[in-house]
Amino acid sequence: MSIKRIAIAFSGEGSNLEVLIESLHQKTFGDFKVKVVAAITNNPKANGIKRAQKHGIDVIMIDHRAYESREAFDEALVAEIKALDVELMVLAGFMRILTPVYTKQIRSINIHPSLLPAFKGANALERSFDSAEKIAGVTAHFVVEEVDGGEIIMQKSFDKSGMDFETFKEKIHACEHELFPKAVIEVLG
């Protein structure tokens, strides 16, 4: 049985990080087992640090504010990831726009709180809620140079009619938590 090594990057609460660890780490899927070898954050105050440590996952801190440019940060990030020898980077609320320094070297997937290609970029959750669209959802996709422009792996949608913003946000997070582990397994399989 092969071991598929992944790392997870996050910037904030870490709810997707924790769901991914609980759903995937040391679990077997067909002929492979997933090992989360590290969690990487750019935010020394991220709550996700405690979540990762609670599960015994090493946390690597790379504070983007210590670098003079996005490219310099990405170089440091790429060096850390290459040292981990992972098959896949999983971006779970990693709030950085990545440059080609990263995207051309590291195979990564991301989760986005809209049905791409709609509402790419920042504030997607709010823009999706405020739109006239009746159907909303989340997208797991590959990370490429264009923000939220990579090939779609899978999506999950729901009817948002009649929802207030808090209910909508909870539903988006529930969809992310359901879809993202499945997308990781699909890509690794």
C-alpha positions in Angstrom: 0.0 0.0 0.0 1.4 3.4 -0.9 1.5 6.4 1.4 0.3 9.7 -0.2 2.0 12.6 1.6 0.1 15.9 1.7 0.5 19.2 3.5 -2.2 21.7 4.2 -1.8 25.5 4.2 -4.1 27.8 6.1 -4.3 31.4 7.4 -7.1 31.6 9.9 -9.6 29.6 11.9 -8.6 26.3 10.4 -12.0 24.6 10.2 -11.3 23.2 6.8 -7.8 22.2 8.0 -9.3 20.3 10.9 -11.9 18.5 8.8 -9.2 17.5 6.3 -7.0 16.1 9.1 -9.9 14.2 10.7 -11.1 12.9 7.3 -7.8 12.0 5.7 -4.8 11.6 8.1 -3.7 8.0 8.5 -6.8 6.8 6.7 -6.9 4.3 3.8 -8.7 4.9 0.5 -8.5 1.9 -1.9 -4.8 1.1 -2.3 -3.3 4.2 -0.6 -3.1 5.8 2.8 -3.0 9.5 3.3 -0.5 11.1 5.6 -0.7 14.8 6.5 2.9 15.6 7.1 2.6 19.2 8.0 0.4 22.3 8.2 1.8 25.6 6.9 0.6 29.0 7.9 1.5 32.6 7.1 -0.2 33.9 10.2 1.4 33.5 13.6 -2.0 34.3 15.3 -4.1 31.8 13.3 -6.4 29.6 15.4 -5.7 26.8 13.0 -2.3 26.3 14.7 -4.0 24.9 17.8 -6.2 22.7 15.7 -3.3 21.2 13.8 -1.3 20.7 17.0 -4.2 19.0 18.7 -4.0 16.3 16.1 -0.2 16.0 16.4 0.5 17.7 13.0 3.7 19.8 12.8 3.0 23.5 12.0 5.5 25.4 9.9 5.3 29.2 10.2 6.3 31.4 7.3 5.2 34.9 8.0 4.6 36.7 4.7 5.3 40.1 6.4 9.0 39.0 6.7 9.5 39.1 2.9 10.0 42.0 0.6 7.8 40.7 -2.1 5.2 38.0 -3.0 7.8 36.2 -5.0 10.3 36.1 -2.1 7.6 34.7 0.2 6.7 32.1 -2.5 10.3 31.1 -2.8 10.5 30.4 0.9 7.2 28.6 0.8 8.3 26.4 -2.2 11.5 25.5 -0.4 9.6 24.3 2.7 7.1 22.4 0.6 9.8 20.7 -1.5 11.6 19.7 1.8 8.4 18.0 2.9 8.3 15.8 -0.2 4.5 15.9 -0.6 2.5 14.8 -3.6 -0.1 17.5 -3.1 -0.5 20.8 -1.3 -4.0 21.5 -0.1 -4.9 25.2 0.4 -7.5 25.4 3.1 -8.2 29.1 3.7 -4.7 30.1 2.8 -5.2 33.8 2.1 -2.3 34.5 -0.2 -2.3 35.3 -3.9 0.4 33.0 -5.2 2.8 33.9 -8.0 4.2 31.7 -10.8 7.2 31.1 -8.5 4.8 28.9 -6.6 2.2 27.8 -9.2 4.7 26.5 -11.7 6.4 24.3 -9.1 3.9 23.0 -6.6 0.8 20.9 -7.4 -2.0 22.3 -5.3 -5.7 22.4 -4.9 -8.0 25.0 -3.2 -11.6 25.3 -2.1 -13.5 28.4 -3.0 -16.9 29.5 -1.6 -18.7 30.0 -4.9 -19.6 28.0 -8.0 -16.6 29.0 -10.2 -16.2 30.6 -12.6 -18.6 32.9 -10.8 -17.2 35.2 -8.1 -13.5 34.6 -8.4 -11.2 36.3 -5.9 -11.8 38.0 -2.6 -15.2 38.3 -0.8 -16.7 35.6 -2.9 -18.9 34.4 -0.1 -20.5 37.9 0.3 -20.7 38.5 -3.5 -22.4 35.1 -4.0 -24.9 35.8 -1.2 -25.7 39.3 -2.5 -26.1 38.1 -6.1 -29.5 37.4 -7.8 -28.4 33.8 -8.4 -30.7 31.3 -6.7 -28.1 28.5 -6.6 -24.8 28.9 -4.7 -22.1 26.5 -3.7 -18.4 25.7 -3.4 -15.7 24.6 -5.8 -12.6 22.5 -5.4 -10.1 23.4 -8.1 -6.4 23.2 -9.1 -4.3 26.2 -8.3 -2.8 28.1 -11.2 -1.4 31.6 -11.8 -4.9 33.1 -12.5 -6.7 33.5 -9.1 -9.4 30.8 -8.9 -8.9 30.0 -12.5 -7.6 26.4 -12.3 -9.4 23.3 -13.6 -12.4 22.4 -11.5 -12.2 19.1 -9.7 -15.7 19.1 -8.2 -18.5 21.3 -7.0 -21.4 21.1 -4.6 -24.4 23.4 -4.9 -27.6 24.3 -3.0 -30.6 26.6 -3.3 -30.0 29.7 -1.2 -33.6 31.0 -1.5 -34.8 32.6 1.7 -31.5 32.2 3.6 -30.1 35.0 5.8 -26.4 35.6 5.6 -25.5 33.6 8.7 -27.4 30.5 7.5 -25.9 30.9 4.0 -22.4 31.1 5.5 -23.0 28.0 7.6 -24.2 26.1 4.5 -21.2 27.2 2.5 -18.9 25.9 5.3 -20.8 22.6 5.6 -20.5 22.1 1.8 -16.7 22.9 2.0 -16.3 20.4 4.8 -18.1 17.7 2.8 -16.6 18.3 -0.6 -12.9 19.1 0.1 -11.8 15.8 1.6 -13.5 14.0 -1.4 -11.6 16.3 -3.8 -8.3 15.5 -2.2 -9.0 11.7 -2.5 -10.1 12.2 -6.1 -6.8 14.0 -7.0 -4.6 11.5 -5.1 -6.3 8.4 -6.4 
